[in-house]
Amino acid sequence: MTDPDSAASPSDERARTLAQFPLSRVTEAFHDEMLGVLPPGHIRGAAGFFVSEAVTEDIHAQFVHRDGRFYGGYVALRDPETWITSARIAAYDVDNPNAVELAWYPDGAGEAAA
């Protein structure tokens, strides 16, 4: 019998990793801490910055400051469709008008800001 977790395809693993930290509102302190951890990565045309250390393979955390709010999430650097954009932020804000700001990664401390 095959263990279903060990038989997961790379795309399944990628989707699982991206889902661990989907586009979310984050605190300014979380955003700023990530900005100062390692040299941030910037890609021309991409909003915000990317944490230069990968979560796994090409999955990195991206953080964006937009209209007085801060956002973060895991994205695949080689797949711009996963990146945080102004359009994704606008759709997120419409769908989540009362979103709780995360003070840390949801798969880490996962504490909501007070």
C-alpha positions, 0 to 999 in steps of 0.5 A: 500500500502506498502512503498518499502523502509520499506519492504527492506530485510536485504540483500538489506539494507546491499548492499545499505550501502556497495555501499555508500562507495565502494572501493575508493582511499583516501587521506593519511590524510583521512587514517591517521585520521581514524587510529587515531579516535578509536583503529583500528581493525586488523584481521589476514590475512586482509589488513590494518585496520578496523574502530572499530565503525560499520557503521551499524550492521557488516559494518565497514570502512576498510583502506589499504595503498598499494604501496604508495597509500591509499584505503578505503571502507565499508566492512562486517566484517563477509563476507571476500568476501567484504574485501579490498584485494591486488587483489581487489586493483589491479583490481580497479587500472586497472579499475580506472587509474585516480581515484580521491582521496576522502578526506572524506566519500562520504556520508559525506563531500564527497570532492575530494582532490585538 
